[in-house]
Each structure stands twice: as structure tokens, then as C-alpha cells.
Amino acid sequence: MAETVSPGEVAHTVVHGHRREHADRREGLIEIGEAVLLAIVAIATAWSGYQTGKWDGHQASLYSLSSRYRVQADSATTLSGQQRLYDTNTFGFWLQAKSQGHEADATLFERRFRPEYRPAFRAWLALDPLHNRKAPAGPIFMPQYKNAAADRAVIRNRQASKAFEEGTKAREKGDRYLKTTVLLATVLFLTALAQKFKVNGVRIALLVVCALLLTIALVSIGTYPRA
């Protein structure tokens, strides 16, 4: 006599099969979601790391440029001081010779004036300083007195400060990408952790958290300046 199967058993088998199929489909979707997350994280991490390296390179280059400008500024400042001392000394010798009536010596010292110094000296003489008490104490106090080395030192110091500030900004931009890389590493860790759980609800919850963190990271990367 053939064994009969009740309608209830058939219905139970069909329902169980549908549940199993639904569970398999959901697990497959979860795995696809995890794979997509991992792929996006890998690409975003590579890009973020690349930008971090680029900004670090800019920082190093700008700091090096700032140091070079600062050295040039120091050299120009030293030269400026030496030239100013030379101008003061030669003027002192000229003034001494002039006051003692040694015109030949005064003419000799006047010939030794630097080209930059002569316009200030002529402007100072035009004020009749030997009789005019309101005249400045010497040509170096005249508006016409120029020193290219001193001007160059000012320019180089300004350039050094600007390069240093830009280097600091480059470092800050690189730090932003570095922080984003850390956030992406957290997403990677949580995604890997989700794969360890057999309970789909837990895996889905972790994937949602990962998706939110990844969104924050991607928005940050999209708004950060590129090197």
C-alpha cells in the first residue's frame, strides 16, 4: 500500500522551501552589499592615501622653500648691515676731511661712496647741512637713501613667511585626508566584522552603520581640495 502524504505536510514543505529560498536570497543580497562596500572603501582609501601623500609632498616642498628664502633673507640682512656700516664710515671720513679743510681727501672719500648712497648724499648736501640745523644728521637718514640688500631681505622674509603659511595649510589639508583614511579603515573593519556574524539582522545593522560612515567619508573626500 503506497504511503500517503497529508496536505499539511505538503504545505509545510512548500512554506519551508520558500523560507529557505528567501533566506538564501537575502543572504546573497547581504554579501553583494558587503562586496560593494569593500570595493568602494578600497577605491576611496587609495584616493585618500594618494592625496595625503601629495599634500605631504607640497608641505615638504614649501617648508624647504621657506627655509631657502629665510637663508637668503639673513644673507641680505648681513650684507645690508655691512653696507650701511661702510656708508657711515666713509661719510664720517668725508665729514672729518671736509671740516678740516682737506678738500682732496674729502673728494677721495666722496668717490668711494657706493652708487646707492650718492643720491642721498647729494640730496643731503642740497640742504646745506653744515649751516642748516634742521638738516638730518647724515645721508642715511634721507628719504633718498636706498639699500637694495635691505629691500631684498624684506622681500625674502615676506616670501619665507608666505611659503611657511602655505606649507602649514598643505599639512592641514593632508591631515584631513588622513583622518578620512582612518574613518575608511573603521568602515573596512566593521564590514569584515559583519561577515563573522551568522545572524542576518546583525550583519544588516552593521552594514547600515558602515554605509553611513562611508557616506560621510565620501562627502568629505568630495569637498576636500585636491593636490
C-alpha atoms as one frame of an Amber mdcrd trajectory, in Angstrom:
protein
   0.000   0.000   0.000   1.526   3.329  -1.041   2.385   5.830   1.666   0.190
   8.902   1.538   1.309  12.452   2.315  -1.113  14.719   4.011  -1.898  18.155
   2.615  -0.498  19.707   5.774   2.879  18.107   5.241   2.924  19.281   1.650
   2.081  22.823   2.703   4.765  22.725   5.402   7.352  21.538   2.908   6.421
  24.255   0.421   6.496  27.000   3.063   9.804  25.750   4.409  11.240  25.743
   0.922  10.050  29.277   0.286  11.558  30.462   3.555  14.809  28.789   2.731
  14.851  30.338  -0.709  14.028  33.769   0.749  16.796  33.415   3.343  19.295
  32.420   0.679  18.274  35.371  -1.460  18.602  37.788   1.457  21.991  36.392
   2.388  23.086  36.776  -1.221  21.996  40.413  -1.223  23.882  40.994   2.018
  27.021  39.511   0.507  26.619  41.705  -2.564  26.220  44.746  -0.318  29.352
  43.805   1.601  31.289  43.354  -1.627  30.145  46.731  -2.939  31.103  48.418
   0.330  34.534  46.809   0.296  35.126  47.861  -3.304  34.144  51.476  -2.626
  36.214  51.560   0.556  39.255  50.231  -1.307  38.980  52.885  -4.015  38.286
  55.707  -1.551  41.168  54.623   0.695  43.574  54.553  -2.238  42.497  58.025
  -3.348  42.638  59.434   0.170  46.097  57.979   0.717  47.260  59.373  -2.610
  46.037  62.854  -1.708  47.633  62.605   1.729  50.968  61.817   0.118  50.603
  64.629  -2.407  49.814  67.221   0.248  52.688  65.964   2.398  54.942  66.464
  -0.606  53.647  70.008  -1.068  54.228  70.686   2.609  57.831  69.487   2.469
  58.495  71.476  -0.700  57.009  74.673   0.719  58.840  74.325   4.030  62.076
  73.808   2.118  61.346  76.881   0.014  60.611  78.872   3.161  63.945  77.839
   4.674  65.792  78.802   1.496  64.113  82.212   1.446  64.951  82.708   5.111
  68.624  81.939   4.498  68.663  84.395   1.597  66.971  86.996   3.786  69.578
  86.527   6.515  72.382  86.880   3.975  70.815  90.029   2.554  70.353  91.445
   6.054  74.004  90.825   6.861  75.103  92.448   3.609  72.787  95.378   4.249
  74.314  95.921   7.676  77.815  95.821   6.237  76.908  98.294   3.506  75.263
 100.626   5.987  78.373 100.498   8.155  80.528 101.226   5.100  78.318 104.174
   4.157  78.515 105.545   7.682  82.287 105.170   7.909  83.073 106.701   4.527
  80.722 109.573   5.284  82.433 110.074   8.632  85.829 110.239   6.942  84.446
 112.662   4.343  82.935 114.876   7.028  86.175 114.911   9.012  88.226 115.816
   5.952  85.712 118.476   4.964  85.662 120.079   8.408  89.476 120.174   8.469
  89.641 121.754   5.043  91.244 118.754   3.348  89.325 119.035   0.099  91.442
 116.482  -1.758  90.810 113.872   0.914  87.112 114.756   1.000  86.913 114.316
  -2.765  88.676 110.955  -2.481  86.207 109.677   0.119  83.309 111.027  -1.898
  84.460 108.943  -4.858  84.321 105.864  -2.642  80.632 106.321  -1.887  78.502
 103.490  -3.136  76.257 104.280  -6.140  73.145 103.743  -3.992  74.474 106.198
  -1.424  75.272 109.101  -3.750  71.676 110.282  -4.449  71.034 110.555  -0.710
  74.355 112.324  -0.224  73.598 114.890  -2.947  70.111 115.479  -1.537  71.617
 115.942   1.908  74.199 118.440   0.608  71.427 120.423  -1.061  70.024 121.146
   2.406  73.273 122.961   3.355  73.690 120.707   6.402  76.832 122.440   7.643
  74.766 125.549   8.350  71.216 124.211   8.490  70.479 122.697  11.888  67.200
 121.239  10.633  69.013 119.026   8.156  69.199 115.318   9.030  72.327 114.078
  10.768  73.526 112.302   7.657  72.544 110.999   4.223  71.399 107.650   5.618
  68.502 109.484   7.261  67.351 110.972   3.969  64.335 109.551   2.093  66.614
 109.139  -0.924  68.815 106.666   0.910  68.227 103.217  -0.543  69.745  99.845
   0.175  68.876  97.091  -2.280  70.132  94.401   0.085  67.803  95.613   2.831
  64.881  95.710   0.411  65.765  92.220  -0.782  65.850  90.991   2.810  62.352
  92.351   3.402  61.063  90.663   0.244  62.715  87.333   1.063  61.384  87.389
   4.628  57.909  88.070   3.303  58.239  85.227   0.805  59.547  82.911   3.518
  56.581  83.660   5.765  54.144  83.141   2.909  55.734  79.822   1.894  55.664
  78.640   5.507  51.991  79.543   5.853  51.164  77.736   2.619  53.128  74.722
   3.839  51.126  74.707   7.062  47.895  74.871   5.080  49.090  71.972   2.921
  49.777  69.945   6.055  46.302  70.696   7.381  44.757  69.554   4.091  46.799
  66.369   4.202  45.650  65.776   7.777  42.041  65.971   6.610  42.616  63.181
   4.126  44.490  61.215   6.774  41.529  61.441   9.156  39.249  60.302   6.358
  41.558  57.343   5.742  41.177  56.377   9.394  37.393  56.604   9.017  37.568
  54.363   5.950  39.666  51.889   7.916  36.873  51.803  10.502  34.365  51.044
   7.746  36.622  48.258   6.492  36.896  46.783   9.981  33.149  46.865  10.617
  32.431  45.318   7.221  34.843  42.488   7.942  33.310  42.105  11.392  29.811
  41.866   9.917  30.886  38.883   7.842  31.664  36.973  11.037  28.054  37.015
  12.212  25.579  34.355  11.119  22.578  36.389  12.212  21.475  38.415   9.227
  19.903  41.105  11.378  23.238  41.894  12.993  25.008  41.883   9.641  22.445
  44.245   8.158  22.717  46.607  11.135  26.491  46.741  10.813  26.244  47.282
   7.076  23.896  50.212   7.639  26.414  51.750  10.044  29.181  51.130   7.507
  27.137  52.739   4.751  26.556  55.843   6.883  30.241  56.157   7.783  31.233
  55.573   4.173  28.833  58.286   3.042  30.431  60.733   5.473  33.881  59.784
   4.208  32.903  60.132   0.549  31.264  63.512   1.116  34.396  64.676   2.929
  36.656  63.486   0.122  34.417  65.172  -2.422  34.656  68.537  -0.659  38.364
  68.445   0.193  40.780  70.360  -2.075  42.864  68.208  -4.392  46.624  68.418
  -4.590
